[in-house]
Amino acid sequence: MFDASKSQFFIALLPPQDIQAYANEIKQHFADHYASQHAQKSPPHITLQPPFEWLDGKVSRLEASLREFTSQQESLSITLSGFAAFPPRVIYIDVVRSPELLSLQVQLMTHMEANLEIIDEVGKKRPFAPHMTVAFRDLTRQNFHAAWTEFANRQLYFEFLVDKLTLLIHDGRRWNIHSEFAFLSGSS
């Protein structure tokens, strides 16, 4: 019998474990001091393809398509620099908009649409704003202003090489790593 159940997925770049640990400490700070826990429902990440539904019975097709895509991609350098916000609810670690990162995101969106008919309508209407969320949704306006006063000028700087895409799946409570897809090896 055909399984018609669907799961929620999204595709992201994840930083190395030490940077994830640092970002998780910031998320915990928001939970402890500003009553904002929602960002803890996923590992620290840079979203490339926002959440979409996909048939559970066809996940292997999704994975094969992502494997094909990443086999053509070079590793790229990511720079995190300071904090920024989407007022009045979101505070994030700012991701420097490099040409390589912007190109990867456009190529992925194009690939997803052409090969899997996964279309991000919102993403088509606004420019890609790479970011690593540390507080959102449950951050009240009042707490946003207090937190932004604390984080607006806070220093943060990391550079790292990203060599894979990560497919995350929602289990009904939080986002978990489902599978990872290595970029073309031997990249710069």
C-alpha positions in Angstrom: 0.0 0.0 0.0 1.2 3.5 -0.9 2.2 5.6 2.2 0.8 9.1 1.6 2.1 10.6 4.9 4.3 13.6 4.6 7.0 15.1 6.7 8.4 18.6 7.0 12.0 19.1 5.8 14.4 22.0 5.3 17.9 22.2 3.9 20.6 24.1 5.6 24.3 24.6 6.2 25.5 23.7 9.7 28.6 25.2 11.3 31.3 23.0 13.0 30.5 21.6 16.4 32.4 24.3 18.4 30.4 27.1 16.7 27.2 25.1 17.2 28.1 24.9 20.9 28.7 28.6 21.1 25.4 29.4 19.3 23.5 27.0 21.6 24.9 28.9 24.6 23.5 32.1 23.1 20.1 30.4 22.5 20.2 29.2 26.2 20.9 32.8 27.3 17.8 33.9 25.4 15.8 31.1 27.0 17.1 32.0 30.5 17.0 35.8 30.3 14.3 36.6 27.7 11.9 33.6 27.9 12.6 32.7 24.2 13.0 28.9 23.8 11.8 28.4 20.2 15.2 28.7 18.6 16.3 25.7 20.6 14.1 23.4 18.5 16.7 23.1 15.8 20.5 22.9 15.6 22.3 26.2 14.8 22.0 26.5 11.0 21.8 28.8 7.9 18.7 27.9 6.0 19.1 27.6 2.2 15.7 25.9 1.5 13.0 26.8 3.9 10.6 24.1 5.3 8.6 22.1 2.8 6.5 19.0 2.9 7.6 15.8 1.2 6.1 12.3 1.0 7.8 9.9 3.4 7.7 7.2 0.8 9.8 9.3 -1.6 12.6 10.5 0.7 15.1 8.4 -1.2 14.3 10.4 -4.4 14.8 13.7 -2.4 18.1 12.4 -1.1 19.3 11.2 -4.5 18.5 14.6 -6.0 20.5 16.4 -3.2 23.4 14.0 -3.6 23.4 14.9 -7.4 23.3 18.6 -6.6 26.1 18.5 -4.0 28.4 16.4 -6.2 28.7 19.6 -8.4 29.4 22.0 -5.5 32.6 23.3 -4.1 33.2 23.8 -0.3 32.8 27.4 0.7 34.0 29.7 3.4 31.3 31.1 5.7 31.9 34.2 7.9 29.7 35.0 10.9 30.1 38.6 12.1 28.2 40.1 15.0 24.4 40.1 15.5 21.5 41.5 13.6 17.7 41.5 13.8 14.4 41.3 12.0 12.4 43.5 14.4 10.3 43.0 16.4 10.8 39.2 17.0 14.0 37.8 15.5 17.7 38.2 16.7 20.3 36.3 14.8 24.0 35.8 14.3 24.8 37.7 11.1 26.1 35.7 8.1 28.3 37.6 5.6 26.6 37.6 2.2 29.5 36.2 0.1 29.0 35.7 -3.7 29.7 32.0 -3.2 27.0 31.6 -0.6 24.4 33.6 -2.6 25.2 31.5 -5.7 24.9 28.2 -3.8 21.5 29.3 -2.5 20.2 30.3 -5.9 21.5 27.1 -7.5 19.9 25.0 -4.8 16.5 26.7 -5.2 16.7 26.3 -9.0 17.6 22.6 -8.6 14.8 21.9 -6.1 12.3 23.6 -8.4 13.5 22.0 -11.7 14.0 18.4 -10.3 11.6 18.1 -7.4 8.9 20.8 -8.1 9.7 22.2 -4.6 9.1 26.0 -4.9 9.7 28.6 -2.2 7.2 31.3 -3.2 8.2 33.7 -0.5 11.9 33.3 -1.4 11.2 34.2 -5.0 9.8 37.5 -3.8 12.5 38.7 -1.4 16.3 38.6 -1.4 18.1 35.8 0.4 19.2 37.0 3.9 21.5 34.4 5.3 21.3 34.3 9.1 21.7 32.0 12.1 18.7 32.5 14.4 19.2 32.7 18.2 15.8 34.0 19.2 12.4 34.3 17.4 8.7 33.7 17.5 8.3 33.5 21.3 10.5 36.6 21.9 8.1 39.3 23.0 8.4 42.8 21.7 9.4 44.0 25.2 12.0 41.3 25.5 13.2 41.9 21.9 14.0 45.5 22.8 15.8 44.5 26.0 17.8 41.7 24.2 18.6 43.9 21.3 20.1 46.5 23.6 22.4 43.7 24.9 23.3 42.1 21.6 23.3 45.0 19.0 26.9 45.8 19.5 28.1 42.5 20.9 31.2 41.2 19.1 31.3 37.8 17.4 33.5 36.6 14.6 33.9 33.1 13.1 35.1 31.8 9.8 34.7 28.2 8.8 34.6 26.0 5.7 31.4 24.3 5.0 31.7 21.1 2.9 28.2 19.6 3.0 24.4 20.3 2.9 22.2 19.0 5.7 18.6 17.8 5.3 16.6 18.3 8.5 13.3 16.6 9.4 10.7 17.7 11.9 9.6 15.0 14.4 6.5 16.9 15.6 8.5 18.7 18.3 11.9 19.8 16.9 14.1 19.7 13.9 16.7 16.9 13.6 19.4 16.0 11.2 18.0 13.5 8.7 21.0 13.2 6.3 24.1 15.0 5.0 25.4 15.5 1.5 29.1 16.1 1.0 30.2 18.7 -1.6 32.6 17.8 -4.4 35.9 16.7 -2.7 39.2 18.4 -3.4 37.7 21.9 -3.3 39.7 25.0 -2.4 
